[in-house]
Amino acid sequence: MKGAFLVTATALAISVSSAHAADVKPAVVYDQAGKFDKSFNEGVYNGIVKFTKDSGIQVREFEPKNEAQTEQGLRRLAKRGHSPIVAVGFSMASALERVAKDFPDLQFTIIDMVVDLPNVQSIVFKEHEGSFLVGALAAMKSETAKVGFVGGMDIPLIRRFSCGYEQGAKYVTSDATVFENMTGSTPSAFNDPTKGAELAKSQFSQGVDVIFAAAGGTGIGVYQAAKDEGKFAIGVDSNQNHLQPGTMLTSMVKRVDLAAYNTYDQAVKGTWAPGLTVLGLAEGGVDWALDDNNASLVDVDMKAKIEAIRADIVSGKVSVHDYMSDNACNI
């Protein structure tokens, strides 16, 4: 009887899991930069590719061309019964909130913003922790004690990257100078490589020799300028080390791929739940990237120092101030 019970229980578990999988019609709405922006959106796309490979379930995709299309896309997917629907980026919060209220029986996940509704899962990251690490590495690599930051849209989220980066740089070199430029005040600031290159060249002309770009597609221009000038750049969100090998010192990896994958996987398993998820260094949500493309730029001593700093942040020995906690960069 015991063996029969175990077989029955296992069959029931498989049956329940299969039922959940049958009900799942996953979808995603990217932001205006598109799924091949080599950064934030592409990280989400990579998570979706892995989910489809592992589960055999296709994810319906929508790429809006403007802000108005964002809500239209979310609403159209909801009307067709897609769930969970992942909204990629902070700028979708208002549209997602309206659509989620109208479709209370569907599941929605937003990345990089908090929407407090009973059918919405909000996933945010401790970008300041990962940025602290790459700021420390930038200061170690710099020969001028001048490092730079190019942000995309000037919003508190991007200031969080900047503030963490500055803290990391000054943790290593107390008298380091950190140059900072934001690309613009609208979402298009994340997709302007030409402006990114201009800002980078301006910083290089002032003695900067390492620039961290937290600017989506705009960063592509920063990386090209760094290569042209013989300087170093730091990528963001996805591991961008491969874009300019020998130029990319590292990348501040933000596991948006994991956020997307887990959302769909939880739905299949019946464990998806609303609420807030915060991912930092301790949770594997952010980190720095070391691979064959940048290994020659990071010596053994630098790697050891970064790993020690990483451990100190995780343990709480080093506290990284979060700009978004008080809209100030207290260093």
N, C-alpha and C positions, 0 to 999 in steps of 0.2 A: 504493500500500500504506500509506503514511504516513497519508493521509486516512482510509482505512478503519480503521486502528488507532485514530485519534483518535475516530472515531464509535463504535467498539466500546467504548473505554475510558469515553467519556461515558455510553453506554448502561448499562455495567456499574455506574458510580457511581450513576446514577439508580435502577437496579434494587436496589442495596444499600440506598440511602436509603429507597426504597419498602418494602423488606423490614423495615427497622428501624421505620418508621412503622406498618406493619401489626401489629407485635408490641407496640407501645406502647399500654398501657391506663392512662393517668395517673389519679391520684386525689389527694385532699387531705383531711386531717383538721384542721379549724380548732380553735382553743382555745375555751373555754367562753363567751367574749365574743361569739362568732358572727362571720360574715363581713361583717356590716354594722355593725361597731363604730366606723366612721369613723376608724379608726386602723390598728393593726398588722394585724389580720386582713383588713381591707378593702384594705390595700395588696397583700396576697397575692392576694386575689380579683381586683383590677385586673390583676395580672400574668397570671392565669389567663384572664380575658376576652380579653386581647390575644393570648395563645397560641392560644386557640380560633379567634379571628378570623383569625390568620395561617396556621394549619395546618389548620383545619377539624376538628380532633380535640377531642371533648368530654372534659372532666375530671370524673370522678365526685367529688362532694362529700359530706362528712359533718360535721355540727355536733353534737358531744356536749353533753349538758345537765349532765353531772357527770363527775368524774374517772374513775369506773368505766367509763363509756361510751367513754372515749378508747381504752383498750386493746381493748375490744370492737369498736369501729369499725375500728381498724387491722387487727385480726385478720380481721374479716369481709371487708374489702377485699382482704387478702392471699390469703385462701382462694379468692376469686373471680378471682385472677390479675392484679390490678391492679399496675402497675409503670410508672414509679416512683411511690411514695406519698410525698407531702410532709406532714410533721408540723410544724404551726405552733406553735412556742414551746418554751421551755426545759422547761416542766412535763411534756412528753411523753417526756422522755428515757428514763425507766425502762421505760415501756410499749413504746416503740419498740424498745429494746434486746431485750426479751423476744421481741417479734414478729419482729424481723429475724433473730434467731438461729434461730427456727423455720422461717423461709422464706429460706434462704441464696441461693436462685436469683433472688430478687426484689430490686429496687433501692428504697432508701429515702433520703429526704433530710430532715434536721431543720434547722430554722432557729432560731438563737439558742442552740444548745447543741452540745456535741461528744459524739458516740457513736462510739467507736473499734471499728468492725467492718468486715470486708472488703466488705460490701454496703451501707454507709451513707455518704452524703455529708453532711458537717456544714458549715453556712454560718453564720459569725458576723461581727459588724460591729465596727468601732472607734467605738462610740457616743461615747466620750470626745472624739474629734476633732470630730465634728459638734456636740456639746454645748458644747465650748469656743467655737466660732464664735457660737452663739446666746447664750452667756453674755456674750461680748464685746459683742454687739449690745444685750443687755439693759442692760448698764452704760452704754453710750453713750446710750441712750434715757432711763434713769432720772434723775429730778430730785431724788431723795432719797438716792442711793447705797445704796438698800436694794432688793434683788431677791430673789425667792422661787423655791422649787422644791417641787413636789408630786409625789411618786413614788407608784407603785402598790404592789405587794407589796415588802416590805422584804427584798430579796435583793441579792447582790453585783452582778448585772447592772444593777439600777436605781441602785445606789450609783455605778456607773461613769458613768451619765448625770449624776448629781448632782455628782460630783467634777470631771468635765470642765467642767460649767457654772460651778462656783465658780472654777475656774482661769481660765476665759475672762473672767469678770466682774472678777476681781482683776488680770488682765493689763492691763485697761483702766483700772480704778479701784482702786488698791492698797488703799485703806481701805474698799472696799465691804463691806457686811454682807449675807451670804447666809442667808436663812431657809429651813429645810428641814423638811418633814413627809412621812412615809410614811403611806399610807392604811390598810395592814393587813399581816397576816402570812400570808394565804392568797391563792390565785388570784382570789378574789372581789374583792380590792382593786383589780383592773383594771376593774371594772364597777360602780362605786358613785358616780354623778354627785352624789348628795346629799352624801356625805361630802367629795367633791372641792370642792364649793361652800363647805361649812363651813370647810374648811382654808384655802381661798383668802381668804375674808372675814376670818378671823383674822389672816392675814398682812397683808392690806390695812390692817387696823385698827392695825397696828404700823408703818405707814409704807412698806410695800412698794408699788411701783407697776408692777412687771413680774413675772409668774410664768411659769415654764416647767413644764409638766405632762408628766411621762413616766409616764403612768398609764392608757393605753388609754382605755376608755370613761369612766372616772372623770374624765378631762380635760374632758369636755363640761360638767360642772358648774363646773369652774374657769373655763372660757371664758365661761360665762354670768355668773358672779359678776364677772369682770373687766369685762364689758360693763355690768352693772348699776352698778358702782362707778366707771365712767369710767377704768379702768386698762387695762393691756395684758397680753396673754397670749401664750405661745409654744406652738405645737402640736408634735406628735411623730409619727414614723414616716411617715404619709402627709402630703401637703401639706394642712394643715387651715386655710389662710388664708381659704378661702371660708366657713368656718363662722360666723365673726363678723367680717365686713369692717370695718376701722376699729379693731378691738380686737386682732386677731391681728397682733402685731409681725412674726412670721415663724413658720416651722415647721422643726424639725430633721428633715429628710427622711432616712428609712432605706429603702434600695431593696429592701425585701422583695419588691416586685413583680418586680424584676429577678431576684432569687434564685429565685423560683418559675418564672418564664418560662424562665430558662436551664436549670433542671433538666429540664423537659419537652422543651425544644428539643434539648438534648444527647442525650436518650434517642432522639429521632426521628433524629438524625444519627449515632447510634451512638458518640458521644464521651463519654457520661456516665461518670464515674469516681468511686470512693469517695475518702475523704480529707477534709482540712480546707481550706476556702476562707475567707479573711479579707478583708473589704471595708472600706476606709477612705476618706478623702478622695481619695487618689491613685488609687484604683480606681473612683471614682464611686459608692461604696457608701453614703456619708453626705454630707450637704450642708445648706445653709440655703436656704430657699425665698423667692424674690422674684417677685411677679407683680402683676397689676392690683389685687388685693385689699389689698396692703400697700405698694404703691409710694409712696403719699403719706406713709407713716410713716417711710420710710428715705430720708434725703436723700443727695445725691451724695457728700458727705464720708464719711458713715457707710458707704455701699456700698464706697467705695474702701478704707477702713480694713479692712473685713471681708475684702475680696478680697486685700488685702496679707497679712493674718494667715493666710488660707487658704493662700496660696502659701508662706508661711514654714513652716507645718506640713507641707505636702507635701514641701518641700525638706529638712526636718529642722532648719531654723534654730530653730524653736520646737518644743520637745518637750512633749507632753501626757502627764502621768502617767496610767497605767491603774490604776484602783482594784483591778481583779481580778488584777493582777500580784502584789499583796502584801496585799490586803484592808485598805488604808489610803489615805487621801487626803492625800498629801504635797504641800503647796503651799509 
